[in-house]
């Protein structure tokens, strides 16, 4: 039957559903073949499920995409972006066929992998497999916590978090870490749909993925449901509706599909995952789906079909209107709670909350991790800052009073992530994406390596996640080189959009937090000392200079002979060196640069005032890899850094052994002055 003939037949709703599925299969097949690249196979195989999910199950409103209690859907298998874009097109999120045709093109609304803030209806940037699964655990935690804190006796804020994952997602360790925690926490508002197609890029999964996934998830404490027929729309609907029942457990829905279906040549093979099927096979696919072999993209959809699928707009508007009525009725009876919820979502955390945090007096010695702990304790009462650690809260000083989040206590004051650094980072992203919390997570700096993929994704998405990293250098000492970070600070600074902050003392800790609290669209890595550091002399400009990312903390005279640039524990060493040189008639300035990113973004006049171009005698000092410091030290300057692993011994011994000591700084200073 030709497209024209299809369009003239008075179809029932069931047949229109069948046509919607056929179009959702034909569109990705057509587009990928036309482009010669992309991923059609998963989008084709899951077209029946995605149609049911978006048209019948999801609690969403295309005209109210930011509805706070909407269901969230995350395509963890982000390479199948055409699946999501096709449904956003069909259900009225503003995409057009031209947008679909422009997929994977520069400047299009439909990039190769879904990107948040780029395409309306996309809840998270995905592509690195497993990240979506892990971050939906964070969304589910945030949703349950929000309900427990603000409406404990009402379901008014209740909604479901959905993820669509493939075999690759469930092979990645981050999904296993997060799924284990989700089961422990009883996140019964979380549904992960697993596309069990048994295919990856290289081969079928039997050679690398032979475990019983269903049994694994059951052992995590999940409920496991099955969709036996991936083409039975009513059967799919029944299982997905069952998945939304609250049972005290998260739900895994396993659906056995044939990737690339209905292609007979490529269906069920690795070749279906990427790239086009060829003109001849595409023609056969279109014929199988009821189209003419040469059907163009615009022939695959007509007004009658769009009218049917865009009923999702009416359905969503009705769901939203119903919620608004229910919320108004609830708010009328709970005015104080309603005001608390609405104001909490809209009012930023007040930096003045930190005015009472003790910073000590010059001459005192306080580890920056301890002052940071006092900041977190002060902000805890504000509730907006919420998080925990990877089993290190006492050591990283992020302990707050109260009980942990759990199935029994979703209003818990903090989260125990367990020894799951990567999952913690991905979960923090999910909490930030969901809101309204400002999430933080903590571990030792050296273990930031376990978290890097999720940190990078948070920076790419512009999420206000706070990573609290302590034990910031080889001064960790006796735990030895496995626990002594060397390259981590420099490595983190290479992540675009991530602010890496290493304060010199307790005064700077409070000041950087005042800036962090007012910056919501960038993640920040706080790098803090285990060892006590001296509280340095400060004045009325210290806090502003800290928040600018770099400033003159101390200077002799005009400070125009030498600049000593340092961060963290090395700032006090730099001041000692400057004092020694002052006795030799050298006018030095000590520039504390707690955040290179912040300083780099200051205007040229400010930067010139702190580091005049004419001042070429410069020494940068940091107990970390030093290559990038030549940007600030200049070609005539020197960098005192650590560029090899540490040893096992006391922190002071290892710092001296690796060249971070007063004599080493003086030697470098005299060299540049002599030159």
URNORJO-V750004 format. One record per residue. N is the residue number from 1. SS is DSSP state (alpha for helix, beta for strand, coil for the rest). PHI is phi in whole degrees, 0 to 359 (none if undefined). Layout:
# URNORJO-V750004
N:SS:PHI
N:SS:PHI
This chain:
# URNORJO-V750004
1:coil:none
2:coil:280
3:alpha:299
4:alpha:297
5:alpha:294
6:alpha:301
7:alpha:292
8:alpha:263
9:coil:274
10:coil:286
11:coil:281
12:coil:278
13:alpha:300
14:alpha:297
15:alpha:289
16:alpha:294
17:alpha:299
18:alpha:297
19:alpha:293
20:alpha:296
21:alpha:293
22:alpha:300
23:alpha:295
24:alpha:292
25:alpha:272
26:alpha:288
27:alpha:299
28:alpha:296
29:alpha:298
30:alpha:295
31:alpha:294
32:alpha:293
33:alpha:294
34:alpha:295
35:alpha:273
36:coil:84
37:coil:203
38:coil:120
39:coil:227
40:coil:256
41:alpha:302
42:alpha:290
43:alpha:300
44:alpha:292
45:alpha:294
46:coil:261
47:alpha:303
48:alpha:299
49:alpha:294
50:alpha:295
51:alpha:297
52:alpha:298
53:alpha:299
54:alpha:281
55:alpha:265
56:alpha:236
57:alpha:251
58:coil:302
59:coil:268
60:coil:217
61:coil:223
62:coil:303
63:coil:273
64:coil:226
65:coil:293
66:coil:257
67:coil:312
68:coil:295
69:coil:253
70:coil:292
71:coil:294
72:beta:254
73:beta:238
74:beta:240
75:beta:273
76:coil:297
77:coil:280
78:alpha:297
79:alpha:297
80:alpha:273
81:alpha:302
82:alpha:297
83:alpha:300
84:alpha:290
85:alpha:298
86:alpha:296
87:alpha:289
88:alpha:295
89:alpha:295
90:alpha:295
91:coil:264
92:coil:93
93:coil:270
94:coil:101
95:coil:284
96:coil:242
97:alpha:300
98:alpha:296
99:alpha:296
100:alpha:296
101:alpha:296
102:coil:272
103:coil:304
104:coil:67
105:coil:256
106:coil:300
107:coil:83
108:coil:281
109:coil:280
110:coil:232
111:coil:294
112:coil:302
113:coil:234
114:coil:301
115:coil:230
116:coil:292
117:coil:69
118:coil:245
119:coil:231
120:coil:299
121:coil:103
122:coil:273
123:coil:268
124:coil:197
125:coil:284
126:coil:227
127:coil:155
128:coil:298
129:coil:297
130:coil:91
131:alpha:297
132:alpha:297
133:alpha:302
134:alpha:295
135:alpha:287
136:alpha:292
137:alpha:298
138:alpha:296
139:alpha:299
140:alpha:294
141:alpha:299
142:alpha:299
143:alpha:295
144:alpha:294
145:alpha:294
146:alpha:300
147:alpha:296
148:alpha:291
149:alpha:283
150:alpha:258
151:coil:224
152:coil:297
153:coil:252
154:coil:217
155:coil:272
156:coil:298
157:coil:258
158:coil:287
159:coil:200
160:coil:244
161:beta:254
162:beta:242
163:beta:227
164:beta:246
165:beta:238
166:beta:252
167:alpha:301
168:alpha:298
169:alpha:301
170:alpha:277
171:alpha:276
172:coil:292
173:alpha:297
174:alpha:297
175:alpha:290
176:alpha:293
177:alpha:303
178:alpha:290
179:alpha:294
180:alpha:300
181:alpha:293
182:alpha:300
183:alpha:294
184:alpha:299
185:alpha:274
186:coil:63
187:coil:282
188:coil:277
189:coil:261
190:beta:246
191:beta:233
192:beta:251
193:beta:266
194:beta:256
195:beta:280
196:beta:273
197:coil:257
198:coil:70
199:beta:228
200:coil:236
201:coil:297
202:coil:279
203:coil:191
204:beta:285
205:alpha:282
206:alpha:299
207:alpha:279
208:coil:227
209:coil:213
210:coil:260
211:coil:289
212:coil:276
213:alpha:298
214:alpha:299
215:alpha:293
216:alpha:299
217:alpha:291
218:alpha:298
219:alpha:290
220:alpha:290
221:coil:102
222:coil:264
223:beta:273
224:beta:244
225:beta:244
226:beta:238
227:beta:253
228:coil:285
229:coil:236
230:coil:288
231:coil:248
232:coil:272
233:alpha:298
234:alpha:292
235:alpha:295
236:alpha:299
237:alpha:301
238:alpha:300
239:alpha:291
240:alpha:294
241:alpha:293
242:alpha:297
243:alpha:296
244:coil:276
245:coil:294
246:coil:275
247:coil:239
248:coil:88
249:coil:224
250:coil:292
251:beta:238
252:beta:255
253:beta:255
254:beta:266
255:beta:234
256:beta:275
257:coil:236
258:coil:248
259:coil:301
260:coil:82
261:coil:300
262:coil:259
263:coil:294
264:coil:276
265:coil:277
266:coil:250
267:coil:305
268:coil:79
269:coil:236
270:alpha:301
271:alpha:296
272:alpha:282
273:coil:286
274:coil:226
275:coil:85
276:coil:282
277:coil:263
278:coil:95
279:alpha:298
280:alpha:294
281:alpha:292
282:alpha:298
283:alpha:298
284:alpha:294
285:alpha:299
286:alpha:297
287:alpha:297
288:alpha:301
289:coil:273
290:coil:98
291:coil:254
292:coil:287
293:coil:301
294:coil:257
295:coil:303
296:coil:275
297:alpha:303
298:alpha:291
299:alpha:281
300:alpha:279
301:coil:224
302:coil:230
303:alpha:298
304:alpha:297
305:alpha:293
306:alpha:296
307:alpha:301
308:alpha:291
309:alpha:288
310:coil:284
311:alpha:300
312:alpha:300
313:alpha:293
314:alpha:295
315:alpha:302
316:alpha:294
317:alpha:297
318:alpha:293
319:alpha:298
320:alpha:294
321:alpha:297
322:alpha:298
323:alpha:296
324:alpha:297
325:alpha:295
326:alpha:296
327:alpha:294
328:alpha:299
329:alpha:295
330:alpha:294
331:alpha:296
332:alpha:297
333:alpha:267
334:coil:224
335:alpha:299
336:alpha:293
337:alpha:295
338:alpha:295
339:alpha:297
340:alpha:299
341:alpha:294
342:alpha:292
343:alpha:290
344:alpha:299
345:alpha:286
346:alpha:249
347:coil:261
348:coil:286
349:coil:294
350:coil:277
351:alpha:300
352:alpha:294
353:alpha:300
354:alpha:267
355:coil:297
356:coil:264
357:coil:288
358:coil:290
359:coil:245
360:coil:78
361:coil:243
362:coil:309
363:coil:103
364:coil:291
365:beta:236
366:beta:218
367:coil:294
368:alpha:296
369:alpha:295
370:alpha:288
371:alpha:297
372:alpha:301
373:alpha:298
374:alpha:293
375:alpha:297
376:alpha:299
377:alpha:297
378:alpha:292
379:alpha:279
380:alpha:301
381:coil:294
382:coil:287
383:coil:74
384:coil:297
385:beta:281
386:beta:211
387:beta:177
388:beta:178
389:beta:219
390:coil:271
391:coil:67
392:coil:222
393:alpha:300
394:alpha:292
395:alpha:284
396:alpha:268
397:coil:63
398:coil:246
399:coil:293
400:coil:233
401:coil:292
402:coil:120
403:coil:242
404:beta:286
405:coil:300
406:coil:201
407:coil:299
408:coil:282
409:coil:224
410:coil:293
411:coil:272
412:coil:307
413:coil:281
414:beta:205
415:beta:243
416:beta:262
417:coil:277
418:coil:71
419:coil:274
420:coil:218
421:alpha:300
422:alpha:294
423:alpha:299
424:alpha:305
425:alpha:297
426:alpha:292
427:alpha:295
428:alpha:301
429:alpha:298
430:alpha:297
431:alpha:296
432:alpha:295
433:alpha:297
434:alpha:284
435:coil:73
436:coil:271
437:coil:283
438:beta:257
439:beta:273
440:beta:226
441:beta:217
442:beta:223
443:beta:197
444:beta:285
445:alpha:304
446:alpha:299
447:alpha:273
448:alpha:299
449:alpha:301
450:alpha:294
451:alpha:257
452:alpha:306
453:alpha:302
454:alpha:284
455:alpha:297
456:alpha:300
457:alpha:292
458:alpha:297
459:alpha:293
460:alpha:298
461:alpha:274
462:coil:69
463:coil:262
464:coil:277
465:coil:280
466:beta:244
467:beta:257
468:beta:260
469:beta:251
470:beta:247
471:coil:58
472:coil:273
473:coil:201
474:alpha:294
475:alpha:295
476:alpha:307
477:coil:86
478:coil:298
479:coil:292
480:coil:87
481:coil:296
482:coil:293
483:coil:250
484:coil:258
485:coil:292
486:coil:233
487:coil:267
488:alpha:293
489:alpha:298
490:alpha:299
491:alpha:294
492:alpha:296
493:alpha:293
494:coil:278
495:coil:279
496:coil:299
497:coil:84
498:beta:254
499:beta:269
500:beta:255
501:beta:238
502:coil:235
503:coil:288
504:coil:276
505:coil:200
506:alpha:295
507:alpha:297
508:alpha:292
509:alpha:302
510:alpha:296
511:alpha:295
512:alpha:293
513:alpha:295
514:alpha:299
515:alpha:284
516:alpha:304
517:coil:295
518:coil:260
519:coil:243
520:coil:257
521:coil:251
522:coil:215
523:beta:285
524:beta:225
525:beta:253
526:beta:273
527:beta:249
528:coil:233
529:coil:273
530:coil:280
531:coil:280
532:coil:293
533:beta:237
534:beta:292
535:coil:284
536:coil:270
537:coil:301
538:coil:217
539:coil:216
540:coil:292
541:coil:263
542:alpha:298
543:alpha:296
544:alpha:296
545:alpha:296
546:alpha:298
547:alpha:292
548:coil:279
549:coil:96
550:coil:194
551:beta:194
552:beta:276
553:beta:275
554:beta:203
555:beta:206
556:coil:256
557:coil:59
558:coil:281
559:coil:63
560:coil:259
561:coil:268
562:beta:205
563:beta:245
564:beta:253
565:beta:253
566:beta:210
567:coil:227
568:coil:53
569:coil:296
570:alpha:277
571:alpha:295
572:alpha:295
573:alpha:295
574:alpha:297
575:alpha:294
576:alpha:302
577:alpha:297
578:alpha:296
579:alpha:295
580:alpha:297
581:alpha:290
582:alpha:300
583:coil:294
584:coil:263
585:coil:87
586:coil:264
587:coil:269
588:beta:249
589:beta:244
590:beta:254
591:beta:261
592:beta:275
593:coil:236
594:coil:297
595:coil:218
596:alpha:302
597:alpha:296
598:alpha:296
599:alpha:297
600:alpha:299
601:coil:272
602:coil:287
603:coil:289
604:alpha:301
605:alpha:297
606:alpha:296
607:alpha:298
608:alpha:294
609:alpha:293
610:alpha:278
611:coil:232
612:coil:301
613:coil:303
614:coil:290
615:coil:271
616:coil:266
617:coil:279
618:beta:224
619:beta:227
620:beta:259
621:beta:227
622:coil:203
623:coil:280
624:coil:197
625:coil:304
626:coil:248
627:alpha:308
628:alpha:290
629:alpha:289
630:alpha:294
631:alpha:301
632:alpha:260
633:alpha:283
634:coil:81
635:coil:292
636:coil:269
637:coil:265
638:beta:232
639:beta:237
640:beta:259
641:coil:212
642:coil:240
643:coil:238
644:coil:214
645:coil:294
646:coil:275
647:coil:223
648:coil:265
649:coil:172
650:coil:293
651:alpha:301
652:alpha:297
653:alpha:297
654:alpha:289
655:alpha:299
656:alpha:293
657:alpha:301
658:coil:264
659:coil:92
660:coil:263
661:coil:203
662:alpha:302
663:alpha:299
664:alpha:295
665:alpha:291
666:alpha:298
667:alpha:300
668:alpha:295
669:alpha:296
670:alpha:293
671:alpha:296
672:alpha:289
673:alpha:293
674:alpha:294
675:coil:291
